[in-house]
Amino acid sequence: MSSMLKSLKVPITDLELGMFVSALDRPWLGTPFFTQGFVIEDRAQIDRLREYCEYVVIDTRRSHKLASAPLQRTRKNLPQVEKDRKLHERPRVPVEKIFAGRSIKAYKDDSNWEDEHPRAKAALDTLVDDINVIFEEVIDGGKIDVIKLRKSVDPIIESISRNPDACLWVARLKQHDKYTYQHSLGASIWSVSLGRQLGLPKHDLRSLAMGCMLMDVGKLRVDTDLLQANRSLTEQEMDEMRDHVRYGLEIIEESGVINQDVIDMVAYHHERFNGSGYPNGLRSDDIPAFARIAAIVDTYDAITSNRSHAPARSPSDAIKLLYNSRDADFQAELVEAFIQAVGIYPAGTLVELSSGEVGVVVAEYRTRRLRPKVMVLLDADKQRLKKPKVIDLHDESADEAVQSLSISKSLEPGAYDLDLSAVAV
């Protein structure tokens, strides 16, 4: 190969075995990878890279299989990048066709943030208590209390239907000591918010909530040490981790779950739109629509949460990753609807204002996404305020100083040692 091609910037979706990773799109520090680079030897490494990066730099001189890759361009075995291109060029599909046979109707906000906040908090408190009971019963060998779970998610669905912001805010603050429980809660709320944006009826929102609550229930049968590993997993360990899908299906079958949408979410939330997922390598419309939603919210919540092997990334970073994965990992129409549902700065996002002050987004305005309501916690010198102050960037009646403010950037969770779970509202 020519020396001009010794380094290539390659999207995560285009990685192949044998490629030598010489650089990441973020500092090596804080990732489990070797700072001197490494050869991709199995799919587990690609899966792990996907959790941290949008692209990497490949050293072609130290890669093993790049030279032969172009020779594999056959109709039967197209390179993944070409498959993704064909998907990306497909005609856009209306929501009514994606969810054929379902009643699609736009929602409107029926309450403001201040009124909805206490109701959202009460609903989340009850759900967290019930999650503990339901999951602990499964750990002890029992069945899922489906009736209890259904009753527990209903207040959340009602709150998000009225106004999603309050529930999103409370959920961002409520930290559970067990990642699987917290992830189930977060993914459920994101899925209902997306379902609301799509105009799905409330009984479908309930299916989304329950499906996301249960899609990782199989992890309760996976070795805890494996779940909490902060290193790259071996191929055998990755296979064991992937078995959580099979375990989950066994658990919900034993528990008498018959809702097909819920079953589909548990079975296929790791499938990918371009066929690169597991366990069956399904692609495009072969993946049930609710499972396509589950894949998006599962990824988004994981990226924006602290995990044993990866620190949380900002919501704007996660949105960017999803957007760049349209019609590769995730269906473009659903990604775009998700972005419309949560915005670039969803409630709970840490941001720095143009004044240098630091705060957390409390609520968004769907007509002006870039000018939300912000609770300021640090002054321009990054010193903690004695009492937080709320600034409404959307308020056109505010003084000139407020109207001149804007969000300059989003911050990683935990920036400036801010613990949002300690913020009182």
C-alpha positions in Angstrom: 0.0 0.0 0.0 1.1 3.6 -0.6 2.5 5.4 2.4 -0.2 8.0 1.8 -2.8 5.5 2.9 -1.0 4.4 6.1 -3.6 6.0 8.3 -7.4 5.9 7.7 -10.2 7.4 9.7 -12.8 4.6 9.8 -16.3 4.7 11.3 -17.1 2.1 13.9 -19.7 0.6 11.6 -17.0 -0.2 9.0 -14.5 -2.0 11.3 -13.3 -5.5 10.3 -11.2 -8.1 12.0 -7.5 -7.7 11.4 -7.5 -3.9 11.4 -4.9 -2.2 13.6 -6.4 0.6 15.7 -3.8 3.3 16.1 -5.9 6.1 17.6 -9.4 6.8 19.0 -11.7 9.8 18.6 -11.2 10.4 22.3 -8.3 10.1 24.7 -7.0 6.6 25.4 -7.1 7.4 29.2 -10.4 6.4 30.6 -10.9 3.5 28.1 -9.9 -0.1 28.5 -7.8 -0.2 25.4 -4.0 -0.3 25.0 -2.6 3.2 24.4 -0.1 1.8 21.9 -2.9 0.4 19.7 -4.1 -3.1 19.0 -5.2 -5.5 16.3 -9.0 -6.2 16.2 -9.1 -10.0 16.8 -12.8 -10.6 17.5 -16.2 -9.0 17.4 -16.1 -8.4 21.1 -13.5 -5.7 20.6 -15.6 -4.0 17.9 -18.6 -4.1 20.3 -16.5 -2.5 23.0 -15.1 0.1 20.6 -18.7 1.0 19.7 -19.5 1.8 23.3 -16.7 4.5 23.4 -16.1 5.8 19.9 -17.8 7.0 16.7 -14.7 6.4 14.6 -11.1 5.3 15.0 -7.8 5.7 13.1 -6.6 2.5 11.3 -2.9 1.9 10.5 -3.0 0.0 7.2 0.6 -1.0 7.5 0.0 -3.0 10.6 -3.4 -4.3 9.6 -3.7 -7.9 8.4 -6.7 -8.1 6.1 -7.3 -4.7 4.5 -5.6 -5.6 1.3 -8.0 -8.4 0.5 -11.2 -6.6 1.6 -12.0 -4.9 -1.8 -11.8 -8.3 -3.5 -14.9 -9.4 -1.5 -17.3 -7.2 -3.3 -19.8 -9.8 -4.5 -23.5 -9.6 -4.6 -23.7 -12.3 -2.0 -21.1 -10.8 0.4 -21.2 -7.0 0.1 -18.9 -5.2 2.5 -20.9 -3.7 5.4 -20.2 -0.2 4.4 -21.9 -0.8 1.0 -24.9 -2.5 2.7 -25.2 0.6 5.0 -25.1 2.9 2.0 -27.9 1.1 0.3 -30.0 1.3 3.5 -29.2 5.0 3.8 -30.4 5.6 0.3 -33.7 3.9 0.7 -37.0 6.0 0.6 -38.2 7.4 3.9 -41.1 5.5 5.5 -44.0 7.4 7.2 -44.7 6.5 10.9 -48.1 5.1 9.9 -46.4 2.5 7.7 -43.8 1.6 10.3 -46.6 0.9 12.8 -49.2 -0.3 10.4 -52.6 -1.1 12.0 -52.0 1.1 15.0 -53.9 4.4 15.7 -51.4 7.2 15.4 -52.4 10.5 17.0 -50.3 13.5 18.1 -50.0 14.4 21.8 -50.0 17.8 23.3 -48.7 19.1 26.7 -51.6 19.1 29.1 -49.6 20.3 32.1 -46.7 22.6 32.8 -43.4 21.4 34.4 -44.1 22.9 37.8 -47.5 21.0 38.1 -46.2 17.8 36.7 -42.9 17.6 38.7 -44.5 16.3 42.0 -46.6 13.7 40.1 -43.6 12.5 38.1 -41.6 12.2 41.3 -44.3 10.2 43.1 -44.6 7.9 40.0 -40.9 7.3 39.8 -40.5 6.7 43.6 -43.2 4.0 43.4 -41.7 2.4 40.3 -38.2 2.2 41.8 -39.6 0.5 44.9 -41.6 -2.0 42.7 -38.5 -2.7 40.5 -36.6 -3.7 43.6 -39.3 -6.1 44.6 -39.9 -7.6 41.2 -36.3 -8.1 40.3 -35.3 -9.5 43.7 -38.1 -12.1 43.3 -36.5 -13.2 40.0 -33.1 -13.4 41.6 -34.6 -15.7 44.2 -35.9 -17.9 41.5 -39.4 -16.5 41.4 -41.5 -15.2 38.5 -42.1 -11.7 37.3 -45.2 -10.1 38.9 -46.6 -8.9 35.5 -49.7 -7.4 37.0 -47.7 -5.4 39.6 -45.3 -4.2 36.8 -48.1 -3.1 34.6 -49.7 -1.1 37.4 -46.4 0.4 38.3 -45.6 1.8 34.9 -49.1 3.3 34.3 -48.5 6.5 36.3 -45.2 7.0 34.4 -47.1 6.7 31.1 -49.7 9.2 32.2 -47.1 11.7 33.4 -45.1 11.5 30.2 -48.3 11.7 28.1 -49.1 15.0 29.9 -45.6 16.5 29.8 -42.4 14.4 29.4 -39.9 16.9 30.8 -40.7 16.5 34.5 -40.3 12.7 34.3 -37.1 13.0 32.3 -35.7 15.4 34.9 -36.6 13.2 37.9 -35.3 10.1 36.2 -31.9 11.8 35.5 -31.6 12.6 39.2 -32.7 9.3 40.6 -29.6 7.1 40.8 -30.0 3.4 41.6 -27.2 1.4 43.1 -27.7 -1.4 40.6 -27.0 -0.5 37.0 -29.4 -3.1 35.5 -32.3 -1.6 37.5 -31.3 2.0 36.7 -30.9 1.1 33.1 -34.3 -0.6 32.9 -35.9 2.5 34.4 -34.1 5.0 32.1 -34.7 3.0 28.9 -38.4 2.7 29.8 -38.8 6.4 30.2 -36.9 7.2 26.9 -39.0 4.6 25.1 -42.3 6.1 26.3 -41.1 9.6 25.3 -40.2 8.3 21.8 -43.5 6.5 21.6 -45.3 9.7 22.5 -43.4 11.6 19.8 -44.4 9.0 17.3 -48.1 9.3 18.4 -48.5 5.7 19.5 -51.6 5.0 21.7 -51.2 4.6 25.4 -51.6 0.8 25.4 -48.5 0.8 23.1 -46.7 3.1 25.4 -47.3 0.6 28.2 -45.9 -2.2 26.0 -42.8 0.0 25.4 -42.3 0.7 29.1 -42.8 -3.0 30.1 -40.5 -4.2 27.3 -37.7 -1.9 28.3 -38.1 -2.8 32.0 -37.7 -6.5 31.1 -35.3 -6.5 28.1 -32.3 -7.0 30.4 -33.9 -9.1 33.0 -31.8 -12.0 31.7 -28.7 -10.3 33.1 -29.9 -11.3 36.5 -28.7 -14.8 35.5 -25.3 -13.7 34.2 -22.3 -13.8 36.5 -22.1 -10.5 38.4 -18.3 -10.3 38.0 -18.8 -10.4 34.3 -21.4 -7.7 34.3 -19.1 -5.4 36.4 -15.9 -6.2 34.5 -13.9 -3.0 33.6 -11.8 -4.7 30.9 -12.3 -6.0 27.4 -14.1 -9.3 27.5 -13.0 -12.5 25.7 -15.1 -13.9 22.9 -16.3 -16.7 25.3 -17.2 -14.1 27.9 -19.0 -12.0 25.2 -21.0 -15.2 24.3 -22.0 -15.6 27.9 -23.0 -11.9 28.1 -25.1 -12.3 24.9 -26.9 -15.2 26.6 -28.8 -12.7 28.7 -31.2 -12.5 25.7 -32.0 -16.2 25.9 -32.2 -16.1 29.7 -34.6 -13.1 29.5 -36.9 -15.0 27.1 -36.9 -18.0 29.5 -37.8 -15.7 32.4 -40.7 -13.9 30.7 -42.1 -17.2 29.3 -42.0 -18.7 32.8 -43.7 -15.6 34.1 -46.6 -15.9 31.6 -45.8 -12.8 29.5 -47.9 -13.1 26.3 -47.6 -9.5 25.0 -45.8 -10.0 21.6 -44.4 -6.5 21.5 -42.7 -7.1 24.9 -41.4 -10.5 23.9 -40.0 -8.9 20.7 -38.2 -6.2 22.7 -36.6 -8.8 25.0 -35.6 -11.1 22.0 -34.3 -8.5 19.5 -33.1 -5.3 21.3 -29.6 -6.2 20.3 -30.4 -6.7 16.6 -29.1 -3.9 14.3 -30.8 -2.3 11.3 -27.9 -3.3 9.0 -27.8 -6.9 10.2 -24.7 -6.6 12.4 -26.5 -7.4 15.7 -27.3 -10.5 17.6 -28.6 -13.1 18.3 -30.0 -13.7 14.8 -28.4 -11.0 12.6 -31.8 -9.7 11.6 -31.9 -6.5 9.5 -34.3 -3.8 8.4 -38.0 -4.7 8.5 -37.2 -8.2 9.7 -36.6 -6.6 13.1 -40.0 -5.9 14.8 -40.7 -2.2 15.1 -40.8 -2.1 18.9 -37.4 -3.9 19.1 -36.0 -1.2 16.8 -37.2 1.4 19.4 -35.7 -0.7 22.2 -32.3 -0.8 20.4 -32.2 3.0 20.2 -33.2 3.7 23.8 -31.0 0.9 25.2 -28.0 2.4 23.5 -28.8 6.0 24.4 -29.3 5.2 28.1 -26.2 3.1 28.3 -24.0 5.8 26.7 -25.3 8.5 29.1 -25.0 6.3 32.2 -21.9 5.4 34.3 -21.0 1.8 33.7 -18.2 -0.4 35.2 -16.2 -0.2 31.9 -17.1 3.3 30.7 -17.9 6.7 32.2 -21.1 8.5 31.2 -21.0 10.7 28.1 -23.1 13.8 27.6 -26.5 13.6 26.0 -25.4 15.6 23.0 -22.5 13.2 22.4 -25.0 10.3 22.6 -27.4 12.0 20.2 -24.5 12.6 17.8 -23.6 8.9 17.9 -27.2 7.9 17.2 -27.5 10.4 14.4 -24.3 9.1 12.7 -25.6 5.5 13.0 -28.8 6.2 11.1 -29.6 3.3 8.8 -26.5 1.5 10.0 -27.3 0.4 13.5 -30.7 2.1 13.8 -33.6 3.0 11.5 -33.2 6.6 10.5 -36.9 7.6 10.9 -36.9 6.3 14.5 -33.6 8.0 15.4 -34.9 11.3 14.0 -38.1 11.0 16.0 -36.1 10.2 19.1 -34.0 13.3 18.7 -37.2 15.3 18.3 -38.6 13.7 21.5 -35.6 14.4 23.8 -33.8 17.2 22.0 -30.1 18.0 22.1 -30.3 19.2 25.7 -32.9 16.9 27.5 -33.9 17.6 31.0 -31.0 16.7 33.4 -28.2 17.8 31.0 -25.3 19.7 32.4 -24.5 22.8 30.3 -22.2 25.8 30.3 -23.8 29.1 29.4 -22.2 31.8 27.3 -21.7 33.7 30.6 -19.5 30.9 31.9 -22.1 29.9 34.4 -22.9 26.2 34.8 -26.3 24.7 35.2 -28.6 21.8 34.5 -31.5 21.8 32.0 -34.8 21.6 33.8 -37.2 21.7 30.9 -37.2 22.2 27.2 -39.4 24.1 24.8 -40.3 21.9 21.8 -40.5 25.0 19.6 -37.1 26.4 20.7 -34.9 23.4 21.6 -31.8 25.5 22.0 -33.3 27.8 24.6 -34.5 25.7 27.5 -35.1 26.5 31.2 -31.8 26.1 33.1 -31.1 25.9 36.8 -27.8 27.6 37.4 -25.6 25.9 40.0 -22.1 27.5 39.5 -21.2 31.1 38.8 -18.9 32.3 36.0 -15.9 31.4 38.2 -17.3 27.9 38.6 -18.0 28.5 42.3 -21.1 27.0 43.8 -24.0 29.4 44.3 -25.5 29.5 47.8 -28.9 29.1 46.2 -29.5 27.8 42.6 -31.3 30.2 40.3 -33.6 29.3 37.4 -33.1 31.1 34.1 -35.7 30.7 31.3 -33.8 31.2 28.1 -37.1 31.1 26.2 -38.6 34.0 28.2 -38.9 36.9 25.8 -40.0 39.2 28.6 -36.7 38.7 30.5 -34.1 41.4 30.8 -31.5 42.0 28.2 -28.8 40.1 30.1 -30.9 36.9 30.1 -32.0 37.3 26.5 -28.3 37.5 25.4 -27.5 34.2 27.2 -27.1 31.0 25.2 -25.8 27.5 25.8 -22.2 27.3 24.7 -21.7 23.6 25.3 -23.0 20.5 27.1 -20.8 19.0 29.8 -20.0 15.4 30.7 -22.1 14.1 33.6 -20.3 14.8 36.9 -18.4 17.8 35.5 -17.1 20.1 38.2 -18.0 17.3 40.7 -21.7 18.3 40.4 -23.9 15.5 41.9 -27.3 16.1 40.3 -28.9 13.5 42.7 -28.2 16.0 45.5 -30.0 18.9 43.7 -33.3 19.7 45.4 -36.2 21.0 43.5 
